[in-house]
Amino acid sequence: MNKIRVTIWHEFFHEHTNDDVAAMYPDGMHECLAAALQADDLEIRTAWLMQDEDHGLSDDVLNSTDVMLWWGHALHDNVRDDIAEKVVQRVLNGMGFIALHSAHMAKPFCKLMGQPCKLRWRCANEKAIVWNVHPTHPITQGVPLHFELEREEMYGEVFQIPQPDDLLFITWFAGGNVFRGGCTFTRGLGKIFYFHPGHEDCPSFHNPNVIKVIANSIRWAAPGTLIDLEGNKSQKMLVGGDV
Ligand code: ZN
């Protein structure tokens, strides 16, 4: 069995500057996610902004990643433009991309969307209910028709994104707002999923339903097998090579 090669990319900033975040995620959100997502069919590694001069995303790492998860918030502008562009090209060539929480403003996501991706927000850490509005989609399998987040940052409409391929989740917040909190997109050969939970001092990445959604999205976004005109199977339709 070919494992899905997953790279979890994290800004890894708030854990160093906010005691509450450090207590919530002692090893960083990326390591929390890596542990929670561990499975026999996944080969998971982590990378972060200050890991090295390439933000942990060397060509070798990019070229051996099938699905990338991305969490960024305060330091989007610190991501080098050429690295962001390489991520975009990799997605166009088939890499799956999962944008988590404030990654809606991350350089690769905005480049892929081609729209401002701004939204209404309120940092009140209020109760939220995530409604599963597409229960037959692969990403929603095993996920209840609704589940509660005990506290989460409010992200609300209008969310300035292109029309999604599929709208999977609509989230209601105790303050009254609603949000298209789980959306899929296709760009080139790459599948993209945006999912809103994951504010840095909220426990959403400890929530089993959130983890189930992210786990499903990795399998959904993994590149498939391509069969060329001569009938040869290409195991991975990646790296921009001819097939
Ligand atoms: Zn946030």
py3Dmol code that shows the C-alpha trace and the ligand (Angstrom):
import py3Dmol

protein = """\
ATOM      1  CA  MET A   1       0.000   0.000   0.000  1.00  0.00           C
ATOM      2  CA  ASN A   2       1.341   3.400  -0.919  1.00  0.00           C
ATOM      3  CA  LYS A   3       0.997   5.669   2.050  1.00  0.00           C
ATOM      4  CA  ILE A   4      -0.331   9.190   1.652  1.00  0.00           C
ATOM      5  CA  ARG A   5       2.562  11.532   2.381  1.00  0.00           C
ATOM      6  CA  VAL A   6       1.241  14.345   4.568  1.00  0.00           C
ATOM      7  CA  THR A   7       3.072  17.527   5.551  1.00  0.00           C
ATOM      8  CA  ILE A   8       1.505  19.556   8.355  1.00  0.00           C
ATOM      9  CA  TRP A   9       2.767  23.131   8.046  1.00  0.00           C
ATOM     10  CA  HIS A  10       2.409  25.427  11.025  1.00  0.00           C
ATOM     11  CA  GLU A  11       3.300  29.045  11.658  1.00  0.00           C
ATOM     12  CA  PHE A  12       4.265  27.936  15.220  1.00  0.00           C
ATOM     13  CA  PHE A  13       4.285  31.446  16.653  1.00  0.00           C
ATOM     14  CA  HIS A  14       1.506  31.777  19.248  1.00  0.00           C
ATOM     15  CA  GLU A  15       2.816  28.803  21.244  1.00  0.00           C
ATOM     16  CA  HIS A  16       5.948  30.879  21.938  1.00  0.00           C
ATOM     17  CA  THR A  17       4.173  34.103  22.877  1.00  0.00           C
ATOM     18  CA  ASN A  18       0.944  33.100  24.634  1.00  0.00           C
ATOM     19  CA  ASP A  19       0.923  30.891  27.743  1.00  0.00           C
ATOM     20  CA  ASP A  20      -2.656  29.757  27.135  1.00  0.00           C
ATOM     21  CA  VAL A  21      -1.767  28.513  23.669  1.00  0.00           C
ATOM     22  CA  ALA A  22       1.369  26.814  24.966  1.00  0.00           C
ATOM     23  CA  ALA A  23      -0.723  25.042  27.604  1.00  0.00           C
ATOM     24  CA  MET A  24      -3.301  23.978  25.026  1.00  0.00           C
ATOM     25  CA  TYR A  25      -0.685  22.753  22.559  1.00  0.00           C
ATOM     26  CA  PRO A  26       2.539  22.071  24.485  1.00  0.00           C
ATOM     27  CA  ASP A  27       4.367  20.702  21.437  1.00  0.00           C
ATOM     28  CA  GLY A  28       2.616  23.004  18.974  1.00  0.00           C
ATOM     29  CA  MET A  29      -0.593  22.545  17.046  1.00  0.00           C
ATOM     30  CA  HIS A  30       1.279  20.732  14.287  1.00  0.00           C
ATOM     31  CA  GLU A  31       2.451  17.989  16.636  1.00  0.00           C
ATOM     32  CA  CYS A  32      -1.002  17.739  18.218  1.00  0.00           C
ATOM     33  CA  LEU A  33      -2.501  17.234  14.772  1.00  0.00           C
ATOM     34  CA  ALA A  34       0.218  14.796  13.730  1.00  0.00           C
ATOM     35  CA  ALA A  35      -0.454  12.637  16.781  1.00  0.00           C
ATOM     36  CA  ALA A  36      -4.226  12.763  16.410  1.00  0.00           C
ATOM     37  CA  LEU A  37      -4.117  11.922  12.692  1.00  0.00           C
ATOM     38  CA  GLN A  38      -1.623   9.060  12.983  1.00  0.00           C
ATOM     39  CA  ALA A  39      -2.783   6.076  10.900  1.00  0.00           C
ATOM     40  CA  ASP A  40      -1.287   3.158   8.985  1.00  0.00           C
ATOM     41  CA  ASP A  41      -2.067   4.661   5.593  1.00  0.00           C
ATOM     42  CA  LEU A  42      -0.489   8.042   6.356  1.00  0.00           C
ATOM     43  CA  GLU A  43       3.160   9.098   6.458  1.00  0.00           C
ATOM     44  CA  ILE A  44       3.051  12.334   8.421  1.00  0.00           C
ATOM     45  CA  ARG A  45       5.754  14.933   8.938  1.00  0.00           C
ATOM     46  CA  THR A  46       5.621  18.483  10.211  1.00  0.00           C
ATOM     47  CA  ALA A  47       7.196  21.739   9.047  1.00  0.00           C
ATOM     48  CA  TRP A  48       7.096  25.265  10.410  1.00  0.00           C
ATOM     49  CA  LEU A  49       7.874  28.844   9.509  1.00  0.00           C
ATOM     50  CA  MET A  50      11.201  29.219  11.303  1.00  0.00           C
ATOM     51  CA  GLN A  51      12.368  25.634  10.816  1.00  0.00           C
ATOM     52  CA  ASP A  52      14.922  26.710   8.211  1.00  0.00           C
ATOM     53  CA  GLU A  53      15.353  29.320   5.517  1.00  0.00           C
ATOM     54  CA  ASP A  54      12.724  27.576   3.364  1.00  0.00           C
ATOM     55  CA  HIS A  55      10.139  27.444   6.192  1.00  0.00           C
ATOM     56  CA  GLY A  56      10.682  23.665   6.236  1.00  0.00           C
ATOM     57  CA  LEU A  57       9.399  23.471   2.668  1.00  0.00           C
ATOM     58  CA  SER A  58      12.435  22.593   0.590  1.00  0.00           C
ATOM     59  CA  ASP A  59      11.918  21.286  -2.930  1.00  0.00           C
ATOM     60  CA  ASP A  60      12.527  17.782  -1.576  1.00  0.00           C
ATOM     61  CA  VAL A  61       9.746  18.185   0.996  1.00  0.00           C
ATOM     62  CA  LEU A  62       7.344  19.754  -1.488  1.00  0.00           C
ATOM     63  CA  ASN A  63       8.031  17.131  -4.122  1.00  0.00           C
ATOM     64  CA  SER A  64       7.358  14.316  -1.679  1.00  0.00           C
ATOM     65  CA  THR A  65       4.114  15.694  -0.237  1.00  0.00           C
ATOM     66  CA  ASP A  66       0.759  14.357  -1.402  1.00  0.00           C
ATOM     67  CA  VAL A  67      -1.384  16.444   0.948  1.00  0.00           C
ATOM     68  CA  MET A  68      -0.383  19.590   2.811  1.00  0.00           C
ATOM     69  CA  LEU A  69      -2.159  21.004   5.860  1.00  0.00           C
ATOM     70  CA  TRP A  70      -1.566  24.713   6.538  1.00  0.00           C
ATOM     71  CA  TRP A  71      -2.162  26.765   9.695  1.00  0.00           C
ATOM     72  CA  GLY A  72      -1.024  30.381   9.701  1.00  0.00           C
ATOM     73  CA  HIS A  73      -2.290  33.538  11.354  1.00  0.00           C
ATOM     74  CA  ALA A  74      -0.018  36.351  12.528  1.00  0.00           C
ATOM     75  CA  LEU A  75       2.901  35.918  10.164  1.00  0.00           C
ATOM     76  CA  HIS A  76       1.365  35.324   6.734  1.00  0.00           C
ATOM     77  CA  ASP A  77       3.566  38.084   5.305  1.00  0.00           C
ATOM     78  CA  ASN A  78       6.710  36.355   6.578  1.00  0.00           C
ATOM     79  CA  VAL A  79       6.165  33.456   4.195  1.00  0.00           C
ATOM     80  CA  ARG A  80       8.451  33.961   1.211  1.00  0.00           C
ATOM     81  CA  ASP A  81       6.584  34.633  -2.008  1.00  0.00           C
ATOM     82  CA  ASP A  82       8.625  32.083  -3.948  1.00  0.00           C
ATOM     83  CA  ILE A  83       7.834  29.356  -1.424  1.00  0.00           C
ATOM     84  CA  ALA A  84       4.130  30.216  -1.534  1.00  0.00           C
ATOM     85  CA  GLU A  85       4.252  30.089  -5.315  1.00  0.00           C
ATOM     86  CA  LYS A  86       5.910  26.660  -5.223  1.00  0.00           C
ATOM     87  CA  VAL A  87       3.106  25.409  -2.985  1.00  0.00           C
ATOM     88  CA  VAL A  88       0.552  26.794  -5.445  1.00  0.00           C
ATOM     89  CA  GLN A  89       2.265  25.086  -8.380  1.00  0.00           C
ATOM     90  CA  ARG A  90       2.411  21.858  -6.449  1.00  0.00           C
ATOM     91  CA  VAL A  91      -1.358  22.059  -5.848  1.00  0.00           C
ATOM     92  CA  LEU A  92      -1.989  22.733  -9.528  1.00  0.00           C
ATOM     93  CA  ASN A  93       0.010  19.573 -10.236  1.00  0.00           C
ATOM     94  CA  GLY A  94      -2.131  17.479  -7.918  1.00  0.00           C
ATOM     95  CA  MET A  95      -1.122  18.008  -4.290  1.00  0.00           C
ATOM     96  CA  GLY A  96      -4.068  18.221  -1.901  1.00  0.00           C
ATOM     97  CA  PHE A  97      -4.231  21.352   0.271  1.00  0.00           C
ATOM     98  CA  ILE A  98      -6.128  21.644   3.559  1.00  0.00           C
ATOM     99  CA  ALA A  99      -6.400  25.235   4.810  1.00  0.00           C
ATOM    100  CA  LEU A 100      -7.166  25.356   8.526  1.00  0.00           C
ATOM    101  CA  HIS A 101      -8.779  28.256  10.404  1.00  0.00           C
ATOM    102  CA  SER A 102      -6.921  31.537   9.719  1.00  0.00           C
ATOM    103  CA  ALA A 103      -5.153  29.992   6.735  1.00  0.00           C
ATOM    104  CA  HIS A 104      -7.950  31.645   4.769  1.00  0.00           C
ATOM    105  CA  MET A 105      -5.484  34.566   4.536  1.00  0.00           C
ATOM    106  CA  ALA A 106      -2.390  32.432   3.881  1.00  0.00           C
ATOM    107  CA  LYS A 107      -0.499  33.307   0.720  1.00  0.00           C
ATOM    108  CA  PRO A 108      -0.944  29.930  -1.004  1.00  0.00           C
ATOM    109  CA  PHE A 109      -4.692  29.818  -0.268  1.00  0.00           C
ATOM    110  CA  CYS A 110      -5.326  33.396  -1.432  1.00  0.00           C
ATOM    111  CA  LYS A 111      -3.304  32.806  -4.602  1.00  0.00           C
ATOM    112  CA  LEU A 112      -5.289  29.647  -5.308  1.00  0.00           C
ATOM    113  CA  MET A 113      -8.629  31.354  -4.660  1.00  0.00           C
ATOM    114  CA  GLY A 114      -7.844  34.563  -6.546  1.00  0.00           C
ATOM    115  CA  GLN A 115     -10.156  36.518  -4.253  1.00  0.00           C
ATOM    116  CA  PRO A 116      -9.662  38.531  -1.025  1.00  0.00           C
ATOM    117  CA  CYS A 117     -10.832  35.631   1.228  1.00  0.00           C
ATOM    118  CA  LYS A 118     -11.683  38.156   3.943  1.00  0.00           C
ATOM    119  CA  LEU A 119     -14.445  37.476   6.429  1.00  0.00           C
ATOM    120  CA  ARG A 120     -16.246  38.887   9.440  1.00  0.00           C
ATOM    121  CA  TRP A 121     -14.678  37.849  12.746  1.00  0.00           C
ATOM    122  CA  ARG A 122     -15.079  38.278  16.476  1.00  0.00           C
ATOM    123  CA  CYS A 123     -12.669  36.870  19.030  1.00  0.00           C
ATOM    124  CA  ALA A 124     -15.163  36.118  21.818  1.00  0.00           C
ATOM    125  CA  ASN A 125     -14.442  32.381  22.078  1.00  0.00           C
ATOM    126  CA  GLU A 126     -18.148  31.608  21.915  1.00  0.00           C
ATOM    127  CA  LYS A 127     -20.046  28.344  21.483  1.00  0.00           C
ATOM    128  CA  ALA A 128     -20.388  27.170  17.900  1.00  0.00           C
ATOM    129  CA  ILE A 129     -22.435  24.440  16.247  1.00  0.00           C
ATOM    130  CA  VAL A 130     -21.007  22.948  13.063  1.00  0.00           C
ATOM    131  CA  TRP A 131     -23.796  21.733  10.788  1.00  0.00           C
ATOM    132  CA  ASN A 132     -23.015  18.975   8.302  1.00  0.00           C
ATOM    133  CA  VAL A 133     -25.008  20.042   5.236  1.00  0.00           C
ATOM    134  CA  HIS A 134     -23.550  17.486   2.796  1.00  0.00           C
ATOM    135  CA  PRO A 135     -23.716  14.144   4.616  1.00  0.00           C
ATOM    136  CA  THR A 136     -22.967  12.037   1.511  1.00  0.00           C
ATOM    137  CA  HIS A 137     -19.600  13.680   0.780  1.00  0.00           C
ATOM    138  CA  PRO A 138     -16.427  11.648   1.507  1.00  0.00           C
ATOM    139  CA  ILE A 139     -15.228  14.296   3.964  1.00  0.00           C
ATOM    140  CA  THR A 140     -18.393  14.066   6.077  1.00  0.00           C
ATOM    141  CA  GLN A 141     -18.470  10.283   6.453  1.00  0.00           C
ATOM    142  CA  GLY A 142     -18.696   9.298  10.112  1.00  0.00           C
ATOM    143  CA  VAL A 143     -19.316  12.901  11.094  1.00  0.00           C
ATOM    144  CA  PRO A 144     -22.584  13.703  12.919  1.00  0.00           C
ATOM    145  CA  LEU A 145     -25.182  15.922  11.293  1.00  0.00           C
ATOM    146  CA  HIS A 146     -24.134  18.555  13.777  1.00  0.00           C
ATOM    147  CA  PHE A 147     -21.578  18.849  16.549  1.00  0.00           C
ATOM    148  CA  GLU A 148     -20.658  21.483  19.078  1.00  0.00           C
ATOM    149  CA  LEU A 149     -17.429  23.374  19.632  1.00  0.00           C
ATOM    150  CA  GLU A 150     -17.398  24.553  23.225  1.00  0.00           C
ATOM    151  CA  ARG A 151     -15.628  27.755  22.210  1.00  0.00           C
ATOM    152  CA  GLU A 152     -14.229  29.024  18.963  1.00  0.00           C
ATOM    153  CA  GLU A 153     -13.414  32.294  17.270  1.00  0.00           C
ATOM    154  CA  MET A 154     -16.388  33.593  15.288  1.00  0.00           C
ATOM    155  CA  TYR A 155     -15.828  33.613  11.566  1.00  0.00           C
ATOM    156  CA  GLY A 156     -18.864  34.910   9.715  1.00  0.00           C
ATOM    157  CA  GLU A 157     -20.298  35.869   6.379  1.00  0.00           C
ATOM    158  CA  VAL A 158     -19.649  37.433   4.075  1.00  0.00           C
ATOM    159  CA  PHE A 159     -16.678  35.176   3.328  1.00  0.00           C
ATOM    160  CA  GLN A 160     -15.075  36.574   0.198  1.00  0.00           C
ATOM    161  CA  ILE A 161     -14.250  33.324  -1.573  1.00  0.00           C
ATOM    162  CA  PRO A 162     -15.163  31.992  -5.000  1.00  0.00           C
ATOM    163  CA  GLN A 163     -18.238  29.782  -5.146  1.00  0.00           C
ATOM    164  CA  PRO A 164     -17.081  26.458  -3.614  1.00  0.00           C
ATOM    165  CA  ASP A 165     -17.329  23.179  -5.488  1.00  0.00           C
ATOM    166  CA  ASP A 166     -19.148  21.778  -2.474  1.00  0.00           C
ATOM    167  CA  LEU A 167     -20.339  23.354   0.742  1.00  0.00           C
ATOM    168  CA  LEU A 168     -19.970  20.739   3.486  1.00  0.00           C
ATOM    169  CA  PHE A 169     -20.408  22.631   6.746  1.00  0.00           C
ATOM    170  CA  ILE A 170     -22.265  25.723   7.884  1.00  0.00           C
ATOM    171  CA  THR A 171     -21.345  26.868  11.380  1.00  0.00           C
ATOM    172  CA  TRP A 172     -23.628  28.803  13.709  1.00  0.00           C
ATOM    173  CA  PHE A 173     -22.134  30.937  16.468  1.00  0.00           C
ATOM    174  CA  ALA A 174     -23.770  31.907  19.759  1.00  0.00           C
ATOM    175  CA  GLY A 175     -23.471  35.567  18.763  1.00  0.00           C
ATOM    176  CA  GLY A 176     -25.855  34.902  15.883  1.00  0.00           C
ATOM    177  CA  ASN A 177     -23.523  34.724  12.897  1.00  0.00           C
ATOM    178  CA  VAL A 178     -23.317  31.896  10.400  1.00  0.00           C
ATOM    179  CA  PHE A 179     -20.356  30.883   8.255  1.00  0.00           C
ATOM    180  CA  ARG A 180     -19.559  28.611   5.344  1.00  0.00           C
ATOM    181  CA  GLY A 181     -17.025  26.823   7.509  1.00  0.00           C
ATOM    182  CA  GLY A 182     -16.213  23.811   5.337  1.00  0.00           C
ATOM    183  CA  CYS A 183     -15.785  24.252   1.576  1.00  0.00           C
ATOM    184  CA  THR A 184     -14.072  22.357  -1.235  1.00  0.00           C
ATOM    185  CA  PHE A 185     -12.408  23.725  -4.349  1.00  0.00           C
ATOM    186  CA  THR A 186     -10.461  22.345  -7.313  1.00  0.00           C
ATOM    187  CA  ARG A 187      -7.516  24.134  -8.872  1.00  0.00           C
ATOM    188  CA  GLY A 188      -5.696  22.387 -11.681  1.00  0.00           C
ATOM    189  CA  LEU A 189      -5.325  18.764 -10.585  1.00  0.00           C
ATOM    190  CA  GLY A 190      -5.364  19.687  -6.900  1.00  0.00           C
ATOM    191  CA  LYS A 191      -8.188  19.327  -4.416  1.00  0.00           C
ATOM    192  CA  ILE A 192      -8.533  21.989  -1.719  1.00  0.00           C
ATOM    193  CA  PHE A 193     -10.536  21.980   1.515  1.00  0.00           C
ATOM    194  CA  TYR A 194     -11.021  24.940   3.830  1.00  0.00           C
ATOM    195  CA  PHE A 195     -12.169  24.183   7.410  1.00  0.00           C
ATOM    196  CA  HIS A 196     -12.651  26.926  10.000  1.00  0.00           C
ATOM    197  CA  PRO A 197     -12.060  25.437  13.513  1.00  0.00           C
ATOM    198  CA  GLY A 198      -8.666  25.917  15.139  1.00  0.00           C
ATOM    199  CA  HIS A 199      -8.263  29.306  16.829  1.00  0.00           C
ATOM    200  CA  GLU A 200      -5.019  29.160  18.770  1.00  0.00           C
ATOM    201  CA  ASP A 201      -6.413  29.301  22.313  1.00  0.00           C
ATOM    202  CA  CYS A 202      -9.459  27.125  21.644  1.00  0.00           C
ATOM    203  CA  PRO A 203      -9.324  23.347  22.046  1.00  0.00           C
ATOM    204  CA  SER A 204     -10.758  22.492  18.617  1.00  0.00           C
ATOM    205  CA  PHE A 205      -7.823  20.305  17.541  1.00  0.00           C
ATOM    206  CA  HIS A 206      -8.585  18.147  20.580  1.00  0.00           C
ATOM    207  CA  ASN A 207     -12.167  17.653  19.323  1.00  0.00           C
ATOM    208  CA  PRO A 208     -12.661  14.176  17.800  1.00  0.00           C
ATOM    209  CA  ASN A 209     -15.175  15.389  15.227  1.00  0.00           C
ATOM    210  CA  VAL A 210     -12.797  18.082  13.997  1.00  0.00           C
ATOM    211  CA  ILE A 211     -10.043  15.483  13.717  1.00  0.00           C
ATOM    212  CA  LYS A 212     -12.396  13.108  11.881  1.00  0.00           C
ATOM    213  CA  VAL A 213     -13.195  15.808   9.316  1.00  0.00           C
ATOM    214  CA  ILE A 214      -9.520  16.642   8.777  1.00  0.00           C
ATOM    215  CA  ALA A 215      -8.612  12.946   8.537  1.00  0.00           C
ATOM    216  CA  ASN A 216     -11.318  12.370   5.932  1.00  0.00           C
ATOM    217  CA  SER A 217     -10.211  15.439   4.008  1.00  0.00           C
ATOM    218  CA  ILE A 218      -6.660  14.089   3.718  1.00  0.00           C
ATOM    219  CA  ARG A 219      -7.879  10.866   2.100  1.00  0.00           C
ATOM    220  CA  TRP A 220     -10.239  12.841  -0.148  1.00  0.00           C
ATOM    221  CA  ALA A 221      -7.554  15.325  -1.245  1.00  0.00           C
ATOM    222  CA  ALA A 222      -4.858  12.735  -1.920  1.00  0.00           C
ATOM    223  CA  PRO A 223      -3.955  12.564  -5.605  1.00  0.00           C
ATOM    224  CA  GLY A 224      -5.389   9.666  -7.519  1.00  0.00           C
ATOM    225  CA  THR A 225      -3.935   7.328 -10.090  1.00  0.00           C
ATOM    226  CA  LEU A 226      -3.776   8.596 -13.638  1.00  0.00           C
ATOM    227  CA  ILE A 227      -3.874   6.278 -16.654  1.00  0.00           C
ATOM    228  CA  ASP A 228      -2.155   7.649 -19.737  1.00  0.00           C
ATOM    229  CA  LEU A 229      -3.225   7.177 -23.370  1.00  0.00           C
ATOM    230  CA  GLU A 230      -1.169   3.982 -23.621  1.00  0.00           C
ATOM    231  CA  GLY A 231      -2.904   2.545 -20.590  1.00  0.00           C
ATOM    232  CA  ASN A 232       0.054   2.930 -18.246  1.00  0.00           C
ATOM    233  CA  LYS A 233      -0.792   3.751 -14.692  1.00  0.00           C
ATOM    234  CA  SER A 234       0.978   6.616 -13.007  1.00  0.00           C
ATOM    235  CA  GLN A 235       0.924   6.047  -9.278  1.00  0.00           C
ATOM    236  CA  LYS A 236       1.115   9.735  -8.528  1.00  0.00           C
ATOM    237  CA  MET A 237       0.072  12.384 -10.971  1.00  0.00           C
ATOM    238  CA  LEU A 238       2.382  14.826  -9.332  1.00  0.00           C
ATOM    239  CA  VAL A 239       5.614  16.736  -9.720  1.00  0.00           C
ATOM    240  CA  GLY A 240       4.480  18.276 -12.973  1.00  0.00           C
ATOM    241  CA  GLY A 241       5.977  15.507 -15.064  1.00  0.00           C
ATOM    242  CA  ASP A 242       4.489  14.276 -18.337  1.00  0.00           C
ATOM    243  CA  VAL A 243       2.110  11.379 -17.992  1.00  0.00           C
TER     244      VAL A 243
END
"""
ligand_1 = """\
1
ZN
Zn -8.071 32.646 15.101
"""
view = py3Dmol.view(width=600, height=400)
view.addModel(protein, "pdb")
view.setStyle({"model": 0}, {"cartoon": {"style": "trace"}})
view.addModel(ligand_1, "xyz")
view.setStyle({"model": 1}, {"stick": {}})
view.zoomTo()
view.show()
